[in-house]
Amino acid sequence: MTLVSPDEFVEQTTPRPPPAQAEQDTRALLELGDRLVRSLFDTGLRLNTIRMEFDVDGLTTAAADKHHTAIVDLLAELDSMIRTTGTAMLSLTATAPMGELRSRRRR
């Protein structure tokens, strides 16, 4: 019986995706991250515009209602973006090989 180290065991038992698939997954991950960052930046700009409107004296009820609707829409878009990104990340990482376990020392 030949003994192998845990690292060798992981290397022998962990299926590795073909290089082309790994490149495709990396590209998909980068595109997903880029889309997420751009969407979050856009959401931040839109929220900043709404915040500036609330800083102005004499905000009318109609304007407040309009901003309320805009905030509700932004939150719905943000929720959708988070769900879509989460689902896409799960599908990408589900096919990725398991890396070595890392342990942290607590102090």
Secondary structure, 3 states (H helix, E strand, C coil): CCCCCHHHHHHHHCCCCCHHHHHHHHHHHHHHHHHHHHHHHHHHHHHHHHHHHHHCCCCCHHHHHHHHHHHHHHHHHHHHHHHHHHHHHHHHHHCCCCCCCCCCCCC
